[in-house]
Amino acid sequence: LKKIHLKPKEVVPAKHLENLFCKHFGYENSEGSWIPKNSLESTFVLSDDERADLLGDRQNENPFSETGLDQWKSLLELALSIDHPSATNRIWTCGLTDGGLHNIFLNEENLWMFDLGEPSLEPIPAFLTKFLMSFFHALGMEDDEKGDWVVRFEQDENGKLRLTDTTKELLPKVISSFNITVNRLINELFDGYEKVRVLLVRYV
């Protein structure tokens, strides 16, 4: 069995997750052990519209169909199935707990990082989550003409939220930048190990 590194405060939540998934997805045998009822698909997508943009041809191999508890169980299974050393070995974060674009400022000579926290050991895919998520998160951190956060959603005639026209025009560029960055990370950090791509997208 693979060892999972947990911080002291993560032990109790992990026990609850184990109980939750066993009771929801498995059945108990005569020896009192939980046995999985069935295997679930290993991925799910952010949305139907962005499926092709984020995964390309991989969308047919990795259907994004789970909902509710299914997606969390399959995400854990996917994370545990990754076996590339760069994805399983842990790195020292030096306190950089939120390495998003909105917390990084740089010029040709210096780099400033903000929102530091408690240093810890983390696998690289987990460490990259905040950075990759920030490609989309930063969309909501733009100032409008009044100095407030820009509004990226509006209500339709039924009261449901939809993207503004400006955001619809901007989103493909964000996805393109995201994909370029992920491609570079996979090639340089993970030696072209494609399985980690789905994990990174799911974390985001």
C-alpha positions in Angstrom: 0.0 0.0 0.0 1.2 3.5 -0.7 1.9 5.7 2.2 0.0 9.0 2.5 1.7 11.8 4.4 -0.8 13.6 6.6 -0.3 16.6 8.9 -1.6 16.0 12.5 -4.7 18.2 11.8 -5.4 16.2 8.7 -5.7 12.8 10.4 -9.2 13.1 11.8 -10.7 14.5 8.5 -9.0 11.7 6.6 -10.7 9.2 8.9 -14.1 10.8 8.2 -13.4 10.7 4.5 -12.5 7.0 4.7 -15.8 6.3 6.6 -17.8 8.4 4.2 -16.5 6.8 1.0 -16.6 3.3 2.3 -20.2 3.6 3.4 -21.3 5.4 0.2 -19.4 3.3 -2.4 -18.7 0.0 -0.8 -20.1 -2.9 1.1 -18.9 -4.7 4.2 -17.7 -8.3 3.9 -17.8 -11.0 6.5 -14.5 -9.9 7.9 -15.7 -6.4 8.6 -13.7 -4.8 5.7 -15.2 -2.4 3.2 -15.0 -3.6 -0.4 -15.6 -1.1 -3.3 -18.8 -1.9 -5.2 -17.5 -0.6 -8.5 -14.8 1.5 -10.0 -15.6 5.0 -11.1 -14.2 6.9 -14.0 -11.1 8.8 -13.0 -11.9 12.3 -14.2 -14.6 15.0 -14.6 -14.6 18.2 -16.5 -15.0 21.8 -15.4 -17.8 22.4 -17.8 -18.9 21.1 -21.2 -17.9 24.3 -23.0 -14.3 24.3 -21.8 -13.8 20.5 -22.1 -12.1 20.7 -25.5 -10.0 23.8 -24.7 -8.6 22.3 -21.5 -8.0 18.7 -22.4 -8.1 18.6 -26.2 -8.3 15.1 -27.5 -8.0 13.7 -24.0 -11.7 14.5 -23.4 -12.8 11.2 -24.9 -10.3 9.2 -22.8 -11.3 11.1 -19.6 -15.0 11.8 -19.5 -15.9 14.5 -17.0 -19.2 13.0 -15.8 -19.2 12.5 -12.1 -21.2 14.6 -9.7 -21.4 14.8 -5.9 -19.4 12.3 -4.0 -18.3 10.5 -7.1 -16.0 13.2 -8.2 -14.2 13.4 -4.9 -13.6 9.7 -4.7 -12.3 9.5 -8.2 -10.1 12.6 -7.6 -8.5 10.8 -4.6 -8.1 7.7 -6.7 -6.5 9.7 -9.5 -4.1 11.5 -7.1 -3.0 8.2 -5.6 -2.5 6.6 -9.0 0.1 9.2 -10.1 3.5 7.6 -9.9 6.0 10.1 -11.4 8.6 11.0 -8.8 8.1 14.7 -9.4 4.4 14.3 -8.6 4.9 12.2 -5.5 8.0 13.6 -3.8 7.3 16.6 -1.6 9.0 20.0 -1.8 9.5 22.6 0.9 7.2 25.5 0.3 9.2 28.1 2.3 5.9 29.5 3.4 4.6 30.2 -0.1 1.1 29.0 0.5 -0.7 31.1 -2.2 1.6 31.4 -5.2 -1.1 32.9 -7.4 -0.5 35.5 -10.1 -2.2 38.1 -8.0 0.4 37.5 -5.2 3.5 37.7 -7.4 5.0 40.9 -8.6 8.1 41.0 -10.7 10.3 43.2 -12.9 13.6 42.5 -14.6 15.6 42.6 -11.4 13.3 41.5 -8.5 10.5 39.2 -7.5 8.1 39.9 -4.7 5.7 37.3 -3.2 2.8 38.0 -0.9 0.4 36.0 1.2 3.0 33.8 2.9 2.0 31.3 5.5 3.3 28.3 7.4 6.1 26.4 5.6 5.3 22.8 4.8 6.1 19.9 2.6 3.8 19.4 -0.4 3.7 17.4 -3.6 4.3 19.6 -6.7 0.8 19.1 -8.1 -0.8 20.4 -4.9 1.7 23.2 -4.6 0.9 24.4 -8.2 -2.9 24.4 -7.6 -3.1 28.0 -6.3 -0.8 29.2 -9.1 -2.9 27.6 -11.9 -6.2 28.4 -10.3 -5.2 32.1 -10.2 -5.3 32.3 -14.0 -9.1 32.3 -13.6 -9.2 33.8 -10.1 -7.4 36.9 -11.2 -10.3 37.7 -13.6 -12.3 38.8 -10.6 -9.5 41.0 -9.2 -9.5 43.7 -11.9 -10.5 47.2 -10.8 -13.4 48.8 -12.6 -13.7 52.5 -13.3 -14.9 53.1 -9.7 -12.0 51.3 -8.1 -14.2 48.3 -7.1 -13.8 44.7 -8.2 -14.9 44.2 -11.8 -18.2 42.3 -12.2 -17.8 39.2 -14.3 -21.4 37.9 -14.1 -24.8 39.3 -14.8 -28.3 38.0 -14.3 -30.4 36.9 -17.2 -34.2 37.3 -17.5 -34.7 34.2 -15.3 -32.4 35.5 -12.6 -29.6 33.0 -13.4 -26.0 34.1 -13.6 -24.2 34.3 -16.9 -20.8 35.6 -18.0 -20.7 39.2 -19.2 -19.8 39.8 -22.8 -16.4 41.3 -21.8 -15.6 38.1 -19.8 -16.7 35.9 -22.7 -14.2 37.6 -24.9 -11.4 37.4 -22.3 -11.9 33.8 -21.2 -10.5 32.1 -24.3 -7.3 34.1 -23.8 -7.1 33.0 -20.2 -7.6 29.3 -21.1 -4.9 29.6 -23.8 -2.5 31.1 -21.3 -3.4 28.4 -18.8 -2.8 25.6 -21.4 0.6 27.1 -22.5 1.7 27.1 -18.8 0.5 23.6 -18.1 2.2 22.3 -21.2 5.5 23.9 -20.1 5.1 22.5 -16.5 4.4 19.0 -17.8 7.3 19.0 -20.1 9.9 20.6 -17.7 8.7 19.4 -14.3 7.1 16.0 -15.1 9.2 14.9 -18.2 6.1 14.9 -20.4 4.1 12.6 -18.0 0.6 13.4 -19.4 -1.4 11.7 -16.6 -0.6 14.6 -14.3 -2.4 17.0 -16.7 -5.8 15.7 -15.7 -4.9 15.9 -12.1 -3.8 19.5 -12.4 -7.0 20.5 -14.2 -9.1 18.7 -11.7 -7.3 20.4 -8.8 -8.1 23.7 -10.4 
